[in-house]
Amino acid sequence: MNPTKPNQYFPALTGVRALAAYMVFIHHYEPFDEANYGSTAYHFFREFHIGVSLFFVLSGFLIGYRYLDSDKINFRKYIVNRIARIYPMYFILTTITFLVWAITKEQDHLQDLLLYLANISFIRGYSGTYKFSGVAQGWSLTVEETFYFIAPLSFLLIKKNRINLLIIPLVIMATGCLLVFICKDHNLLGFFNSYEFMFNYTFFGRCFEFFIGIGLAVFLQQDRFVFRTKYVTYVGLFIILLCAFSLSMVRGDADFGIRQPIGKLINTFLMPLFGIAVFYYGLVTETTLLSKLFSSKPMQLLGKSSYIFYLIHIGVLALFLDQYITNNFLLFVTINVIAVLMFLFIEEPLNNLIRRKFAGT
């Protein structure tokens, strides 16, 4: 298989989005409780927040593969396409969340309005205090959007010299450290208020995951060497799971391994480079049981609706469903059905409408 055709679509990488979202679901709902499954299994599955890393590396790869070697990026079309993909459903669900809060809770309405504006503008993702407000998991969208805006300039620099694949994320991370150094001792509503927050919840701390994805795109487009095996996919998946297990082992007194320095090294550098990138390389170059599974029509639909699944699996809708559904598996299935319906009848039509109206596609 030649993975370097222009604008090539990788069906397995659409299906794998569902896997990433489902890992985050397991992380949040903790179905493998310690009493029944033991401490080792409990803490291993709690580290499935690594599904977010799968999303970040995938974003870096897909954006890099599509735009890195473009002679000229139509910035307006590029931004419209990115906004159409992420913003409409986030805006709708965030607005619903704040409306429900306004109706059901006694709160300071002016403060709620300001927090709502911070949420729909993605600014809350730069605050360690308010990062989980609104649609809690939306903090990762601030990370994604930050990448989208800096990617075109990064591509220009990378095309001039491939060493910038390493230099740019180093500079970004150093900038994040500088922002924390300046802001941490001041009351700025949690804006870059700690190194732990910056490293774990902002693009400045997680930029290497995106640039490892870009590096994978560069490697594939060069088309100089392709592993002639059917095992790279499984090796990559094994390393991902091994890293999750390692995170559960190094957590110490912390609730998650990523809060420890060695856990941060595993989550942000080692797993994306030696696990996720290798896994994705295998999915797009090998024909395996996994690539066939993720490329199947059911997984394509689940992958395409996984963004909505990710946005609604915790929050006001999930809280409502929790009142009537006590079984985690049934809740998982129900949220999937709702996500598919919302994708087909709300997200995809809105996405296409915005692209036609503002991007001419």
N, C-alpha and C positions, 0 to 999 in steps of 0.2 A: 504494500500500500504506500502510495506517495502522499505524505501528509502536508505537502507544501503548495498545493494548488491555491491560487488567489481566491479569497472569499469562501474558502471551503467550510462547509458546515460539519460539525462533529456531533453526531446524534448522541453518542455515548456520554458526552460532556453535558448535554441537556439532561439526560436521565440521572446523571450523578448529582445534579442539584438536589434531587429528592433525597438522596442518601445524606447529603450535608444537612438538610433541614430536619430530617428524622433524627439525626444524631443530636441536634440541639434540643429536639423534643424530649429525647431520653434524658439529656442533661437536666432539663427543667423539671420533669415529672418523676424522675428517680424510681422507675418501676421495679428495679432490682434492689429492694430494701435490704438493709443490713441484717435484720432479724431472720429473714428467710433464705438469703443467698450468701451471707457472710460478708465480712469486712472487705476482703479483696475485691470481690465482684462489685460491691456497692461503690467503692471509691474509684474503681476502673471506669464504670459507666458514668459516674459523675463528671469525669473528665471529657465527656463527649461534647463539651463546648468547642472542641476542636473542629466541629462542623463549620464554625465561622471561619476558621483558617482555610478550609476547603473552598469556601466562597471567595475569600480574598485572593488566593492564588489563582483560582479560575478566572476572576475578573481581570487580573493582570495579564494572564495568558490570552484571553479572548480579545481584549482591547489592544494588546500589543501585537497579536497576530494580524488583526485587521488593519491597524493604522500605522504601525511602526515604520514600514517601508513605503508608505504612501508619499508620492511626490509632493502633494499638497493636501492638507486636511481642511475641508470646509467646516470651519469652527462652528458656525451657526447650526448647520445640519448635525454635526457631532453632538453639540450640547442639547439640541432638541431631542435627538434620539435617546440620549442618556436620561433626560428628564422624563420623557414619555415612558421609559421603562420603569422608573422607580417612583416618581413623585405622585401620580394621580391616586393610586391606592393608599399610599402613605398619608396623603392629605385627607382623604375620605375617612380612613380609620382613625387618624389622630383627631379629626374634628368630632367624630362620633364619640370617641373616648372622653373628650373634654365636655361635650354636651351631657353625657351620662353623669359625669362627676358633678356638673353644675346642678343637675336635677336631684341627685341622690345624696349629695354631701353638703354640709355647712362649710363654706370656704370663703376666702377673701376673693371676690369676683375680679377685682382689679389685678390682684396677684395671679389669679387663674388666667386672665387675658394675656398678661405679659408672658406667663409660662407657655401658653398656647402659641403665641407668636414665636417664642424661642424654639418651640418644637417644630412648627411647620417651616421654619427657616433653617432647620438643622443646627442652629447655634447651640442648643442644649448639649449636643455631643461634645462640646469643648469644656463642659463644666463637670467636674467630679461630683458636685452636689446634685445636679439635676439630670445626669446622664440617663437615669432609668425612669424619668418622668414620662407621662403620656404613654405611647406605645413603647414599653420598656426596651424591647430588643432593637428599637430603632436607632440606638446609639451607633450600631454598625453601619447604618446608612450614611451617617455623617462621615465615617471613615471612607466609605465607597465614594461619596460625592467629592470629597477632598481629592481623592485619587483621580477622579474623572477630570477635574479642573487642572491638575498639574501634569497630567499625562502628555498632552500635546507638546508642551515645552520639553518635557523629559525625552520624548521621542526625537526631537531635533538634536538634543545633546548626545543621545545614544548613537544616532546615525553618524555623528561626527567622530565619535570614539567609543568603542564598546566598553572601555574601562569605566565609563560613566554609569554603567549598570550597577557598579559597586559604589562609585563616588556619590551619586545623587542620593541614595537612601542613607548613606552615612551623614551627609550634610543635613538631610531632613531630620534624622534622629538627633543630631547635635543641636539643631534649631529647637526641637521639642524640649531638650534638656535645658537650653537657655531660657525658654519661655517659663518653665517650671521654676528655675532659679530666680527669675525676676518676679513671678506672681505668687509663689507659694506662701509668702509671709504677709500677704495683703488680702483683705476681704473683697474679692472680686467675683462674688457669687459662684465660687468654686472653679473659676476659669484657670485651667492648668494648675490645680492646687496641690498636686503631688506627683512624684515620679512614678509611683505605682499606677496612678490613673493614666498618666501620659503613655506609659509603656504598654498597658493592657487595653486601653479603650480609645486611643486616638490614632489617626493615620501616622502621626509623627513617630509613634512607638511600634507600629505594625507595618510600616512601609515596605520592609524587606519581603513580606509575604507577597505583595503585589509585584515587586521587582523580580522575585524568583519566577513568578508566572511570566513576566516579560522575557526573562532569560530563557525560559523554556520555548517561547515563541521564536526567539532568535535562533536557538539551537535547531528547531524543526525546520525553519525556513532556509537554513543553510544547506540542509539535506546532504550533509557530508557523510553521515554515518547513521545507520539504522540497525538496531539490535535484531538479529534474525532468530528470535526465540518467541516462545509463547508464555514466558514466565515473568517478564518485567512488571506487568500489571499486578501480579500476585505478590511479587517482592515489595512493590511500593505500598500495597495495602497492608502487608504484614508489618512494614516499618511504621506506618501510621498507627496501627493498633499497638505496636511495641512502644511507641512514643506516648500514647495515651496511658499505657500501663506504667511507664517510667514516671509520668507526671503524678500518677496516684501514689507512687512509691516515694517521691522526693518532697511531698507536700509538707511533711513535718507537722508543725502546729497550725499551719494555714489550712483553710478550707479547700483550696485547690492548689495543685502543683505550680500553676502559672504565677502564683504570688511569690514563689521562691526564685532567687536569681538563676539557679540551674534549670528550674522549670521554665523560666522565661527564655533561656537559651534553647531549650528543647522545642518549645511551642513556636517561637518566632523564627528560628534559623534552621535547626536540624530537621525537624519534621517537614516543613515546607520544601526544603532542598532535597533531602534524601528519601522522603516518603511521598508527599503529595505530588511533587513534580514528576517523580518516577512513575507513580500511579497514573497520572494523566498522560504521560508519554506512552505508557503501555496501552491505555484505552484508545488512543488515536492511531497507534501503529500496529497493534496486534488484533487478531481475531480470536477472542476467547469467550468462554461462557459468560464472563462478566460484561464484556463489551457488547455481546448479543443481548444480554439482559437489559442493560442501560439504554440500548438502542431500540428496544421493543416499543411498540405503539403505546401500551399502557404506561411504561416508564417515561416516554416522551411527554405524555399528558401530565403525569405527576411531576415531572421535572419543570415543565412550563408553569404549573400552578404552585410550585414549591415556594415562590416568593410570597404569595398570599398566605399559604400555610404557615410560613415563618412569621408573618405579621400578626396572625390571629391565634396562634397556638397558645399564647398566654395573653391576657388582657381582658377587656370587658366581655367579649363574646365567650371566651373560655370560662370566665367566672360564671356566666349565665348557664353555660352547658354543664358546669360542675354541679349545679343544683339538682340536675336530673340524671346525670351520667356519672356513676361512681367507678366504673371499670375503665382503666387507662387505655386498654386496647380499643374498646368501643368509642371512647372519646377521640382517640387517634383516627379511627375510621371516619367518624362524624366530621371532624375538622377537615379531613382530606376531601370528603364529599362537598362540603361547603366551599373549600378552596377551589376545587375544580369548577363548580358552578359560577363562582365569582370571577374566575379567570375567563371562562367562556362568554359570560354575559355582561361583565363590567370591565375587567382589566384589558382584555385584548381589543374590544371595540374602542375603548378610550385611547389606548396606545396607538392604534391605527389612525384614529381621528386626529390626534395631535401631530402625528408624523405627516399626514396628508396636508393638514392645514398650515403647519409651520415649517416643515422640512421638505415638503414637496415629494414625499415618498409614499 
